[in-house]
Amino acid sequence: MIWWVLVVFFSGFFLGRFIKTEWIGKYKVILVLTMLLLFSLGLEIGSNEELFGKIDKILLYGFLIAIAGSLGSFIFGFFFEKTFGNKK
C-alpha cells in the first residue's frame, strides 16, 4: 500500500514540474480533494466495527503521542537555544 502512495505522490510531483498549476489555487482543488479524502477516511473508520470499537484507545494514544512530541520539541528547543543561542 505504501508503494502506491509513493508512486502517486511522485507522479504528481513530477507532473507538477512540467504543467501549469495556477488553476489549482484558483478553483481550490486541493481543499476539495482534502475534504473528500477526510470524508472517505471517516467513512472507512465508521464502517469498520473492530476499529470503531477501539476508537477510545486510539484517541488516548494519539493524544499522548501529540503531547509527548510537543513537549519533547519544546524541551529540545529550549536546551538547544541555551546551548547554541546567540551570546551577546
N, C-alpha and C positions, 0 to 999 in steps of 0.2 A: 504494500500500500504506500509506503513512504517513497518508493521509487516513482510511482505515478505522480505524487505531489511534487517531487523534484523535477520530473520531466515537464509537467505543466508549468511550474514556476519558471524554469529556464527557457522554455519555449516562449512564454510571454515576455521574458526579459530580452531575449534576442530579437523577437518580433518588434518590441518597442524601440529597439535601437534603429530600425530601418523604416518604420512607418510614422506618419504624422499622428500624434495622440492628443492634439488640442481639444478634440471633440469629447474626450473622456471627461475632462474637467467641466466642459460646457454643459453637458447633459447629466452630470452627476452619476455616471455609470458605476463608479466604484462604490458609492453609497448604496445604490440599489442592489448591486451584487452582494455587498456585505450584509445587507438586511435579509436577502434571500438565503445566504449561507447560514446566518444565525437562526432564521426560521426553520430551515431544514435540519439544523443541528438540534433545535428544541423538539422538533417533530420526532426525530430519531430517538432522543432520550426519553421522551414521553411515551413512546410505543414500546420501549424495552422495559419489561417488568422487572427483570433482575437488576438492571442499572437504577431504575426508579426506586426500588426498594432500598438501595444503598446510598441514596442521594444525601442523607443527613451526614453520613460518614465522609462522603466525598467533599461536601461543603466544609466540614470541620477541617479536614486535611488541607484543602485548598486555602482556607483562611490562615491556618498555621504556617503553611509554606510562604504565603504572601507576607505575613508579619515577620517571619524569620528572615526572609530575603531583604525586606526593607530595613529591619534592624541591623542586619549584618552589613548592608551597604552603608548605612549611616555610621556605624562604628568604624568600618574600614576607612571611609572618607574622613572622619574626624581624626583618626590617628595618622592617616596619610598627610593631611593638611598640617598637623602638628609637627610631623617629622620632616616633610619636604617643602612646606609652605614658604612664602616669602618672609625672609627675616630682615626687617627694616629697622 
